[in-house]
Amino acid sequence: MLHLRLIVPADRTEEVLHLLESTVGTTHLAVLSGAARDPKGDVVLCDVAREAGDGLLAQLRAMDLDRHGSIAIENIDLSLSRRADRAEEEAPGEGADAVLWESLTDATHEESTLSVTYLAFLTIATMIAACGVVLDNAILIVGAMAVGPEFGPLAGICTALVQRAPRLAWRSTLALVVGFAVAMALTVGFALFMDAVGLFHNEALEAERPNTNFIYRPDWFSFVVAVLAGIAGVLSLTSAKSGALVGVAISVTTVPAAANAAVALSYGQYGQARGSSEQLLLNLAGIVLAGVATLLAQKALWSGQRRRKVPRPERSSA
């Protein structure tokens, strides 16, 4: 269930209440007349089944409530109410399959911002992966993949392409390109420093490296895994199952590929640098293609369900 907290101009309250009362899947409606001070208006509270949330939110925005009032949405972790159970039963579809497009756009917008924190995490992850590359240590590679924040901009690009949001697309692409460029440049410097103090050696990079040589040897399996990871990542975002993102992060070799390319460049190993760059681009392309396809499929599914006209059952007095 979702909890909605609305600030509604007094002259629009009846219209909003009519919408809420006629929407299948809403319950626990409450009105606090004149309670809002900034902006002034009435506070309207209600709970809505997740599967009905996107359609309701779209209609509230069509009323310009986001401009003249306020729309706040919270996830309800626990609701002990027969009315809530009935609202979820009445709403078409399953809550786990529902997509809140406004929430997704907002979340990816925040995660795809080119900030100092984002650059720091991506750079640290790349440097950790560089250590894993030189030591041929798979544990360090997995750790670096988990630390890397690059899925945020990738999800932002997918969402922007599906929702036709050019500003989000530009912001996400900028974060991705600049982020990897800065992380790789700093990792080149890090590799040169580690070589100067005797911790990195060119011989280690030239060795067979059975645990990590896949990083600079891309193949079709790299693309297949990236596609599967892209599907899983988007599903985890749209279904609010963020725990799956950890598995997505350690499934693709974006950060390790960037790290291997940076270390290879520092030693003039251009063959490895080229192979690692191909691995990086292959993973990025696979994730974006799969993410866009998944979002398009979900959008088509929920658009069809939203067009269904389901009459709202009469409320009992009990």
VOPAGU-2260 file (C-alpha; in pm, 1 decimal, decimal comma):
REM VOPAGU-2260
SITE   aa  ch    i         X         Y         Z
SITE  MET   A    0       0,0       0,0       0,0
SITE  LEU   A    1      93,1     363,7     -54,8
SITE  HIS   A    2       6,9     659,7     166,3
SITE  LEU   A    3     -80,1     986,9      -4,7
SITE  ARG   A    4     -58,0    1323,8     166,8
SITE  LEU   A    5    -206,5    1599,9     -44,4
SITE  ILE   A    6    -224,6    1974,5       5,6
SITE  VAL   A    7    -522,6    2090,2    -197,4
SITE  PRO   A    8    -644,7    2445,9    -261,4
SITE  ALA   A    9    -981,1    2483,2     -88,3
SITE  ASP   A   10   -1165,9    2541,9    -414,9
SITE  ARG   A   11   -1032,1    2210,9    -556,7
SITE  THR   A   12   -1094,5    1986,9    -256,0
SITE  GLU   A   13   -1430,1    1849,8    -368,2
SITE  GLU   A   14   -1292,1    1764,6    -710,5
SITE  VAL   A   15    -995,9    1580,3    -555,2
SITE  LEU   A   16   -1221,4    1397,8    -308,7
SITE  HIS   A   17   -1447,5    1284,8    -590,5
SITE  LEU   A   18   -1145,3    1146,9    -776,9
SITE  LEU   A   19   -1015,8     962,5    -470,4
SITE  GLU   A   20   -1355,4     817,6    -381,4
SITE  SER   A   21   -1413,1     694,5    -736,1
SITE  THR   A   22   -1066,0     539,2    -775,9
SITE  VAL   A   23   -1055,9     163,6    -729,8
SITE  GLY   A   24    -804,1      68,0    -464,0
SITE  THR   A   25    -824,9     374,3    -233,5
SITE  THR   A   26    -924,2     371,4     131,7
SITE  HIS   A   27    -870,6     546,8     467,7
SITE  LEU   A   28    -968,5     885,7     326,7
SITE  ALA   A   29    -934,9    1179,9     567,7
SITE  VAL   A   30    -969,3    1557,4     522,0
SITE  LEU   A   31    -816,5    1823,9     745,2
SITE  SER   A   32    -990,8    2141,4     637,2
SITE  GLY   A   33    -768,3    2450,8     634,7
SITE  ALA   A   34    -480,7    2264,9     801,6
SITE  ALA   A   35    -218,3    2357,3     541,6
SITE  ARG   A   36     -36,4    2689,5     574,3
SITE  ASP   A   37     233,2    2677,9     304,0
SITE  PRO   A   38      74,2    2653,2      56,5
SITE  LYS   A   39    -262,3    2730,6     204,1
SITE  GLY   A   40    -535,5    2474,8     163,5
SITE  ASP   A   41    -680,1    2151,6     293,8
SITE  VAL   A   42    -477,2    1843,6     382,5
SITE  VAL   A   43    -617,1    1526,4     227,8
SITE  LEU   A   44    -486,9    1187,6     339,3
SITE  CYS   A   45    -559,2     846,5     193,3
SITE  ASP   A   46    -410,5     504,3     131,1
SITE  VAL   A   47    -406,1     347,9    -214,5
SITE  ALA   A   48    -309,1       7,0    -345,5
SITE  ARG   A   49      26,1      22,8    -521,3
SITE  GLU   A   50    -121,5    -113,6    -844,0
SITE  ALA   A   51    -363,5     181,1    -858,2
SITE  GLY   A   52    -108,7     443,8    -758,6
SITE  ASP   A   53      33,6     536,6   -1098,3
SITE  GLY   A   54    -302,2     606,9   -1258,4
SITE  LEU   A   55    -417,9     810,5    -959,2
SITE  LEU   A   56     -97,1    1009,9    -951,9
SITE  ALA   A   57    -129,5    1090,4   -1322,2
SITE  GLN   A   58    -482,2    1224,7   -1269,3
SITE  LEU   A   59    -376,0    1434,0    -971,2
SITE  ARG   A   60    -100,2    1588,6   -1178,3
SITE  ALA   A   61    -348,0    1650,3   -1460,2
SITE  MET   A   62    -534,7    1866,6   -1208,7
SITE  ASP   A   63    -212,3    2068,6   -1162,4
SITE  LEU   A   64    -210,0    1971,2    -796,5
SITE  ASP   A   65     169,9    1944,8    -807,0
SITE  ARG   A   66     183,5    2313,1    -911,6
SITE  HIS   A   67     -82,5    2464,9    -688,8
SITE  GLY   A   68     -56,3    2228,9    -394,5
SITE  SER   A   69     150,5    1925,7    -301,4
SITE  ILE   A   70     159,5    1549,9    -362,0
SITE  ALA   A   71     362,1    1333,4    -124,1
SITE  ILE   A   72     377,6     954,1    -141,6
SITE  GLU   A   73     512,8     710,5     115,9
SITE  ASN   A   74     537,3     332,5     117,0
SITE  ILE   A   75     340,6     161,3     392,7
SITE  ASP   A   76     541,0    -127,5     533,7
SITE  LEU   A   77     257,2    -260,2     747,5
SITE  SER   A   78    -116,0    -190,2     737,0
SITE  LEU   A   79    -350,6    -387,2     961,4
SITE  SER   A   80    -686,5    -303,4     811,8
SITE  ARG   A   81    -963,4    -500,3     644,9
SITE  ARG   A   82   -1040,7    -198,3     430,0
SITE  ALA   A   83    -680,8    -190,8     308,9
SITE  ASP   A   84    -698,5    -561,0     225,2
SITE  ARG   A   85   -1020,6    -505,0      34,0
SITE  ALA   A   86    -871,6    -207,7    -154,1
SITE  GLU   A   87    -581,8    -423,1    -270,4
SITE  GLU   A   88    -819,8    -697,5    -378,7
SITE  GLU   A   89   -1033,5    -450,2    -575,9
SITE  ALA   A   90    -742,7    -292,1    -760,5
SITE  PRO   A   91    -655,3    -471,9   -1086,7
SITE  GLY   A   92    -319,1    -644,9   -1111,1
SITE  GLU   A   93     -58,3    -727,0    -850,8
SITE  GLY   A   94     115,1    -468,6    -636,3
SITE  ALA   A   95     455,8    -631,1    -688,4
SITE  ASP   A   96     418,7    -576,9   -1064,6
SITE  ALA   A   97     304,4    -214,2   -1044,1
SITE  VAL   A   98     523,9      66,4   -1176,1
SITE  LEU   A   99     514,4     415,9   -1028,6
SITE  TRP   A  100     664,5     610,3   -1316,9
SITE  GLU   A  101     688,5     940,2   -1132,1
SITE  SER   A  102     869,1     769,1    -845,2
SITE  LEU   A  103    1103,3     591,4   -1085,9
SITE  THR   A  104    1185,0     913,9   -1268,4
SITE  ASP   A  105    1250,1    1095,6    -941,3
SITE  ALA   A  106    1467,6     813,8    -804,3
SITE  THR   A  107    1678,3     780,8   -1118,7
SITE  HIS   A  108    1712,7    1160,1   -1137,9
SITE  GLU   A  109    1867,5    1161,1    -790,6
SITE  GLU   A  110    2088,3     856,9    -852,2
SITE  SER   A  111    2218,1     994,0   -1184,0
SITE  THR   A  112    2338,3    1329,2   -1052,4
SITE  LEU   A  113    2705,6    1405,3   -1119,2
SITE  SER   A  114    2811,8    1483,0    -763,6
SITE  VAL   A  115    3133,7    1465,6    -564,9
SITE  THR   A  116    2997,7    1164,4    -375,8
SITE  TYR   A  117    2913,8     981,4    -699,7
SITE  LEU   A  118    3261,5    1050,3    -842,0
SITE  ALA   A  119    3424,4     941,8    -515,5
SITE  PHE   A  120    3240,5     607,1    -506,7
SITE  LEU   A  121    3310,4     535,4    -874,6
SITE  THR   A  122    3677,5     629,5    -841,4
SITE  ILE   A  123    3727,1     423,7    -525,8
SITE  ALA   A  124    3552,9     127,2    -686,9
SITE  THR   A  125    3778,5     156,9    -992,7
SITE  MET   A  126    4091,3     172,8    -777,9
SITE  ILE   A  127    3981,8    -132,2    -579,0
SITE  ALA   A  128    3926,3    -315,1    -906,3
SITE  ALA   A  129    4272,4    -204,1   -1021,2
SITE  CYS   A  130    4421,0    -376,8    -717,2
SITE  GLY   A  131    4216,3    -685,7    -799,1
SITE  VAL   A  132    4341,7    -680,5   -1158,6
SITE  VAL   A  133    4708,3    -664,1   -1062,4
SITE  LEU   A  134    4672,2    -922,7    -785,8
SITE  ASP   A  135    4440,2   -1142,9    -997,2
SITE  ASN   A  136    4206,2   -1139,8    -698,7
SITE  ALA   A  137    3843,1   -1215,8    -778,8
SITE  ILE   A  138    3726,7   -1108,2    -431,3
SITE  LEU   A  139    3852,9    -754,6    -486,3
SITE  ILE   A  140    3686,1    -748,9    -828,3
SITE  VAL   A  141    3351,0    -848,8    -678,3
SITE  GLY   A  142    3391,9    -590,3    -401,5
SITE  ALA   A  143    3462,7    -317,6    -654,8
SITE  MET   A  144    3156,2    -415,9    -857,8
SITE  ALA   A  145    2938,0    -387,5    -546,9
SITE  VAL   A  146    3077,7     -42,3    -458,0
SITE  GLY   A  147    3035,5     107,3    -805,2
SITE  PRO   A  148    2732,7     343,2    -839,7
SITE  GLU   A  149    2710,7     331,9   -1219,2
SITE  PHE   A  150    2374,8     157,2   -1237,5
SITE  GLY   A  151    2201,9     480,0   -1128,6
SITE  PRO   A  152    2290,0     671,4   -1447,4
SITE  LEU   A  153    2223,6     361,4   -1657,5
SITE  ALA   A  154    1874,6     333,1   -1509,1
SITE  GLY   A  155    1832,5     705,9   -1566,7
SITE  ILE   A  156    1913,5     668,3   -1936,6
SITE  CYS   A  157    1665,2     380,5   -1970,4
SITE  THR   A  158    1391,6     577,0   -1793,5
SITE  ALA   A  159    1462,2     890,5   -1995,5
SITE  LEU   A  160    1439,6     704,8   -2326,8
SITE  VAL   A  161    1108,2     542,6   -2233,8
SITE  GLN   A  162     955,6     852,9   -2073,1
SITE  ARG   A  163    1103,3    1086,9   -2334,3
SITE  ALA   A  164    1275,3    1300,1   -2073,4
SITE  PRO   A  165    1569,5    1473,5   -2248,2
SITE  ARG   A  166    1692,8    1649,6   -1933,8
SITE  LEU   A  167    1716,1    1321,7   -1744,9
SITE  ALA   A  168    1888,2    1161,0   -2044,3
SITE  TRP   A  169    2146,1    1440,0   -2058,5
SITE  ARG   A  170    2206,5    1434,1   -1683,2
SITE  SER   A  171    2247,0    1055,1   -1678,9
SITE  THR   A  172    2474,2    1043,2   -1983,5
SITE  LEU   A  173    2688,4    1321,6   -1840,8
SITE  ALA   A  174    2722,4    1140,0   -1508,3
SITE  LEU   A  175    2813,7     815,3   -1682,8
SITE  VAL   A  176    3066,7     957,2   -1929,4
SITE  VAL   A  177    3231,6    1210,0   -1699,6
SITE  GLY   A  178    3223,7     968,0   -1408,2
SITE  PHE   A  179    3410,4     692,6   -1591,2
SITE  ALA   A  180    3649,9     941,1   -1752,7
SITE  VAL   A  181    3744,7    1092,1   -1415,7
SITE  ALA   A  182    3762,7     753,6   -1242,2
SITE  MET   A  183    3986,1     606,1   -1512,8
SITE  ALA   A  184    4213,2     911,7   -1525,6
SITE  LEU   A  185    4262,4     906,7   -1149,1
SITE  THR   A  186    4316,6     530,3   -1156,6
SITE  VAL   A  187    4594,7     576,7   -1414,3
SITE  GLY   A  188    4763,0     811,0   -1166,4
SITE  PHE   A  189    4695,7     563,1    -886,0
SITE  ALA   A  190    4854,9     281,2   -1088,1
SITE  LEU   A  191    5164,4     491,6   -1162,6
SITE  PHE   A  192    5197,4     575,0    -793,2
SITE  MET   A  193    5158,6     211,7    -690,1
SITE  ASP   A  194    5421,1     115,2    -947,9
SITE  ALA   A  195    5657,5     382,4    -815,1
SITE  VAL   A  196    5636,2     244,3    -460,5
SITE  GLY   A  197    5680,3    -111,6    -586,2
SITE  LEU   A  198    5327,6    -244,6    -525,4
SITE  PHE   A  199    5220,1    -272,2    -890,0
SITE  HIS   A  200    5431,4    -451,1   -1151,7
SITE  ASN   A  201    5397,7    -474,7   -1527,9
SITE  GLU   A  202    5474,4    -845,9   -1508,2
SITE  ALA   A  203    5158,6    -900,8   -1302,7
SITE  LEU   A  204    4948,6    -739,0   -1572,9
SITE  GLU   A  205    5113,4    -946,1   -1847,6
SITE  ALA   A  206    5065,0   -1274,9   -1658,5
SITE  GLU   A  207    4792,1   -1522,7   -1751,9
SITE  ARG   A  208    4566,8   -1409,8   -1462,1
SITE  PRO   A  209    4318,2   -1698,9   -1469,8
SITE  ASN   A  210    4078,8   -1528,7   -1226,3
SITE  THR   A  211    4050,3   -1192,4   -1402,2
SITE  ASN   A  212    4157,3   -1228,2   -1766,0
SITE  PHE   A  213    3791,1   -1236,1   -1871,4
SITE  ILE   A  214    3781,9    -861,9   -1805,8
SITE  TYR   A  215    3976,8    -777,9   -2121,5
SITE  ARG   A  216    3845,6   -1069,2   -2327,3
SITE  PRO   A  217    3482,7    -980,9   -2406,7
SITE  ASP   A  218    3259,7   -1240,2   -2568,5
SITE  TRP   A  219    2889,6   -1304,3   -2623,7
SITE  PHE   A  220    2849,9   -1423,5   -2266,9
SITE  SER   A  221    2948,1   -1074,6   -2151,8
SITE  PHE   A  222    2660,2    -926,6   -2349,7
SITE  VAL   A  223    2412,6   -1194,5   -2239,0
SITE  VAL   A  224    2496,8   -1140,5   -1871,2
SITE  ALA   A  225    2467,9    -762,8   -1915,9
SITE  VAL   A  226    2122,6    -803,3   -2072,9
SITE  LEU   A  227    2003,8   -1027,8   -1790,9
SITE  ALA   A  228    2148,2    -789,7   -1532,4
SITE  GLY   A  229    1976,0    -494,7   -1700,3
SITE  ILE   A  230    1639,6    -671,2   -1682,0
SITE  ALA   A  231    1691,6    -764,9   -1317,2
SITE  GLY   A  232    1809,4    -416,0   -1227,0
SITE  VAL   A  233    1510,0    -240,2   -1379,9
SITE  LEU   A  234    1268,1    -489,6   -1223,5
SITE  SER   A  235    1427,9    -431,0    -883,6
SITE  LEU   A  236    1376,7     -55,9    -919,8
SITE  THR   A  237    1020,8     -67,3   -1046,3
SITE  SER   A  238     908,1    -327,0    -792,8
SITE  ALA   A  239    1081,1    -153,4    -499,5
SITE  LYS   A  240    1292,7    -464,4    -438,8
SITE  SER   A  241    1622,7    -275,7    -406,9
SITE  GLY   A  242    1799,7    -572,5    -249,9
SITE  ALA   A  243    1830,1    -729,0    -594,5
SITE  LEU   A  244    2049,5    -438,2    -708,3
SITE  VAL   A  245    2345,8    -584,9    -521,1
SITE  GLY   A  246    2321,7    -897,2    -733,8
SITE  VAL   A  247    2294,9    -682,8   -1044,9
SITE  ALA   A  248    2604,4    -484,6    -947,8
SITE  ILE   A  249    2821,7    -793,4    -911,3
SITE  SER   A  250    2695,3    -947,0   -1236,1
SITE  VAL   A  251    2849,3    -701,1   -1480,9
SITE  THR   A  252    3211,2    -599,3   -1531,3
SITE  THR   A  253    3176,3    -227,6   -1601,0
SITE  VAL   A  254    3399,3    -102,3   -1318,1
SITE  PRO   A  255    3658,8    -383,9   -1348,9
SITE  ALA   A  256    3680,6    -322,3   -1724,1
SITE  ALA   A  257    3740,7      49,2   -1665,2
SITE  ALA   A  258    4004,7     -35,5   -1403,7
SITE  ASN   A  259    4184,7    -284,2   -1628,4
SITE  ALA   A  260    4185,4     -30,6   -1911,4
SITE  ALA   A  261    4333,2     234,5   -1681,0
SITE  VAL   A  262    4609,5       7,4   -1546,6
SITE  ALA   A  263    4685,4    -121,4   -1897,0
SITE  LEU   A  264    4718,0     236,3   -2024,3
SITE  SER   A  265    4956,7     322,4   -1742,3
SITE  TYR   A  266    5187,1      41,6   -1860,5
SITE  GLY   A  267    5135,5      95,7   -2232,8
SITE  GLN   A  268    4947,5    -232,1   -2272,5
SITE  TYR   A  269    4717,6    -101,2   -2545,3
SITE  GLY   A  270    4584,6    -443,4   -2644,2
SITE  GLN   A  271    4444,8    -502,0   -2296,3
SITE  ALA   A  272    4320,8    -143,5   -2280,7
SITE  ARG   A  273    4129,3    -192,6   -2606,6
SITE  GLY   A  274    3982,4    -524,6   -2495,3
SITE  SER   A  275    3878,6    -378,8   -2159,6
SITE  SER   A  276    3717,2     -79,7   -2329,7
SITE  GLU   A  277    3519,8    -315,4   -2554,4
SITE  GLN   A  278    3408,9    -507,5   -2246,8
SITE  LEU   A  279    3297,2    -183,2   -2081,9
SITE  LEU   A  280    3099,1     -64,8   -2384,3
SITE  LEU   A  281    2946,2    -409,5   -2436,8
SITE  ASN   A  282    2820,0    -418,1   -2078,8
SITE  LEU   A  283    2683,5     -64,6   -2092,7
SITE  ALA   A  284    2502,5    -132,6   -2421,3
SITE  GLY   A  285    2353,5    -458,5   -2294,8
SITE  ILE   A  286    2221,6    -300,9   -1975,2
SITE  VAL   A  287    2065,9      -2,8   -2155,6
SITE  LEU   A  288    1902,9    -212,5   -2428,2
SITE  ALA   A  289    1761,6    -459,5   -2176,7
SITE  GLY   A  290    1648,8    -184,6   -1941,7
SITE  VAL   A  291    1463,3       5,0   -2213,6
SITE  ALA   A  292    1297,0    -313,1   -2340,1
SITE  THR   A  293    1188,3    -406,6   -1986,8
SITE  LEU   A  294    1042,5     -63,0   -1915,7
SITE  LEU   A  295     857,9     -58,9   -2248,7
SITE  ALA   A  296     706,2    -398,2   -2171,0
SITE  GLN   A  297     600,3    -283,0   -1824,4
SITE  LYS   A  298     458,5      40,7   -1960,3
SITE  ALA   A  299     251,3    -143,0   -2220,1
SITE  LEU   A  300     122,4    -384,6   -1956,1
SITE  TRP   A  301      14,8    -117,1   -1708,9
SITE  SER   A  302    -124,2     115,7   -1974,1
SITE  GLY   A  303    -353,9    -165,6   -2077,0
SITE  GLN   A  304    -462,3    -230,6   -1720,9
SITE  ARG   A  305    -521,1     139,0   -1656,0
SITE  ARG   A  306    -760,4     156,3   -1950,8
SITE  ARG   A  307    -974,5    -111,8   -1795,1
SITE  LYS   A  308   -1286,3      36,4   -1646,4
SITE  VAL   A  309   -1349,1    -142,7   -1320,0
SITE  PRO   A  310   -1660,6     -21,8   -1134,4
SITE  ARG   A  311   -1602,0      53,0    -771,3
SITE  PRO   A  312   -1807,0    -173,0    -541,3
SITE  GLU   A  313   -2043,1      -8,5    -299,0
SITE  ARG   A  314   -1899,6      47,5      46,3
SITE  SER   A  315   -2073,4    -131,1     327,0
SITE  SER   A  316   -2160,0      57,3     638,4
SITE  ALA   A  317   -1970,8    -193,0     850,4
